[in-house]
Amino acid sequence: MQAEKIKGEIQRKVEEYYQAQFANKLFVAGETYIPVSGRVFDEDDMVHLMEATLDFWLTEGRFARQFEIEFAQTLGVRTATLCNSGSSANLLAVSALTSIKLEDARLQPGDEVITVAAGFPATVGPIVQNGLVPVFVDVELGTYNIDVSRLEEAISPKTRAIMIAHTLGNPFNLEVVTSVAKRHKLWLIEDNCDALGSTYNGKNTGSFGDIATLSFYPAHHITMGEGGCVLTKSPKMRTLVESFRDWGRDCWCAPGEENTCAKRFDWQLGGLPHGYDHKYIYSHIGYNLKVTDMQAAVGVAQLKKLPKFIAARKKNWQLLYDGLKAYERFIVLPKAEANSDPSWFGFLITVKPDAPFSRTALTEYLEENKVATRALFAGNLLLQPAFQNIEHRVVGDLDVTNTIMNQTFWIGVYPGITEAMIGYMLDMFGQFFNRY
């Protein structure tokens, strides 16, 4: 009873601290910096974090299990497995498909994976790290997603998988991509890190692929600080993901549990003697990529806010679109993929080649006036130092990818951006464009 009383006092102090430190921040036009993204939280998030801290379980525990169950239900998938980042989620997704337990269906060194170069390195990095060969297809201007008209051309006898992201929350053409994957018996990995809450034909992105990934970095739709998740359609695939996440072990017991299989000392795998402790049998060359329960506790609180966050992102995106439409003589505005309803991560803008100013001139003006801008991640990955010498194949040309590298940037729509901020952002665009 004494502990519960103290806990209640701590909770009240945490709520008071939130109000004193974080609530009611004022926006001053021209003085307050407007970032492209950021954490949006309240006292409930901090109380959840406090509760997990007082549990002092530290590694994944009750909050992690709660989040995985609720998150899988939210997205309509069979299983959700937490890890420490979206990049790790991508690494686990690809690695799981290399498991010997998948027998002839597994990915093996030299197999090809179709992807795009106009994106984030963590989508392509795991392909290379697993000894696979990325096959790059160009994207479309406006949607910034893979040009599906080149998909069939990209397939060779070595092609075994497709791994692409929904660009800044805009679902790629899942009708065509899933059809091609099914017809050619290819694995489909959805990088859904920037698209939580997006739908295609009324169905959540992240529920179409064999495996999908999410990120909970502060820039994303909900946050745990650091964190990620792998979505699967079967318990078997979840077990493979967990194995690679948890040092490559064959045992699937949760932390603090043992003998879930009811035969802990009755296994014989590899060259080990019969009865060797299953908790210390390793089927894969794995990692340690687990999340902490403190992070998961924040995720549990954040998940309750997801519908509100999605609505705010959509509203901010539409306000920017409506306000910038008058300047289409200078810029290409983004457009949603057909049959989709994006939960936007950001607002993409491409400066037209014949515009009387450069992308740099526009972004420098915005930054000088406290409006943050970002390039579309790596631009053309193949021109990045780390990727210049990788084994790969390119289908056709990457002309649009290069246009994006040179002419495209994005601005924020995250829920921390208010209507007043949107109004100021549009004013800054107007002042710049009216020079011309």
ABEGO torsion letter per residue (X at the ends): XAAAAAAAAAAAAAAAAAAAAABGBBBBBGABBBBABEBBBBAAAAAAAAAAAAAGAGBBBAAAAAAAAAAAAAAGBABBBBBABAAAAAAAAAAAAABAAAEAABBBBGBBBBBBABBBAAAAAAAAAAGBBBBBBBBBBGAGBBBAAAAAAABBAABABBBBBBBGGBBBBAAAAAAAAAAAGBBBBBBAAAABGBBBGGBBBGAABABBBBBABAABABBAGBEBBBBBABAAAAAAAAAAABGGBABABBBGBBGAAGAAAABBBEABBBGBBAAABBABBBBBABBBAAAAAAAAAAAAAAAAAAAAAAAAAAAAAAAAAAAAAABBBBBBBBGBBBBBABBBBBBBAABABBAAAAAAAAAAAGBBBBBBEAEBAAABAAAAABBBBBBEBAAAAAAAAAABBBBBABAABBAAAAAAAAAAAAAAAAAX
